Amino acid sequence: GVLFLQHQPIGQRALRTQLTRAISGPALGTIAQHPSAAAAVPRPLQPLVHQPYSETLPQPDAARVFRRPVDRMPLPIAAARAEPLRSIAGIMAAFVSVAGLLFSVGALLSPSTVQKWSMASTTGAKQASTIPELVGDGLKAILFDIDGTLCDSDDLHYIAWNEMLMEAGFNDGKPIDGEFFKQYISGQHNQYIMDHCFPDWPLDKQVAFFEEKELRYRTAAKGNVKALEGLMDFVKWAAAQGYKTAAVTNAPRENAEVMIEGLGLQNFFDCVVIGAECVRAKPNPDPYVMAMRFLGVDANECMVIEDSPAGVKAAAQAGIPCVGLTTSQTVETLREAGAGLIAPNYVGLVPGEIGGDTIFGKIIRKEIPSNIEYEDDYCLAFHDISPAAPVHILVIPKKPIAGISRAVDDDAAILGRLLITARNVAKKVGLSEGGYRLVINDGPDGAQTVPHIHVHILGGRQMGWPPG
């Protein structure tokens, strides 16, 4: 038999999914527990995280030992599942244990508790061009989604879902298109997808379907997981800063482990939180709330990196600033969901990370000496070594943008700052009264010689027209 206590109502299908799994194998007399209870109770009953990984794959300059490996279930529940309850006393003891645990879960995750992490609107997120601008100086933890955030796995998911849906006769056996995949599948919890595609199927058939889909995905993914551009440099930076880290995903735990191991990040994450093991998965805030609780940080002390609208909304509802990666979604979609900083990948996300191997990058890193006129967290102004005017100063952003034609809409803030900095520098060197010229070259025909956007301040003489 199954004994189940629930303090806070959850979706019936989510509950039935967990109960189906809980009673599918254990011996008669087992007490089934909603897995989210383990993910919800504060220490010493820790949230569910993956088991300790082997330390045979160290990260150069970024080795992070899994800090507090914990069991998949709190001890009272693990003991109850390990030994069938054959006596009245044993049954009553387990009843009390589960009752107290689940009552605690309900209290911790009641709407009033979760609400304190909520935001009034997901679309009113602060817009920023750099991580310091997004989160300020109090960053202590970074929470990562996995699919589409650590690696671009959407193509593999798309293939697996397409095969399964066509075999099941969905859409009259025709392939789904990319827009359907983005709107109803990418980043969503499996039960949500099944309820949308096959709402009349019994639960056991739905579960069998998406578990087969995940098996096909894992088979295809093994050996084919590739990190997003710039991820490993970002990982090294995060580890060097001593930030706490969590992977927070709607993917099944088996999928998460395949991807984490495939990327060689076994020793990087302090915990892995699975949406299906929480009371509610993304787009609800519960998985991120659980990650914060486990890491011991508040919403204003961490940031999220996501690629799906569901994940971005979950972060926004948890009150956490979010970086949206355009792996599979548009800038507009991620911004509407609540992302405050949007980027195509990790290149340029590291604060102070400077334009790769360009000469300007080396100047900002102080690898090459220069006559610096002005510097702040976002821009640097220095005198040109081959001046085309009595006063010739270059102003460059510390974020590596290859050129004005390569900038995206979310670079508006840094581009505006670039011009304001040029104005302030011109005033500082005495060019304001007589005037000066600002020049931005772009591409070979525009005479741009360094692939890092820069503003020329030219002054101290009469300028001719037309220029060039």
Disulfide bonds with the S-S distance in Angstrom:
none
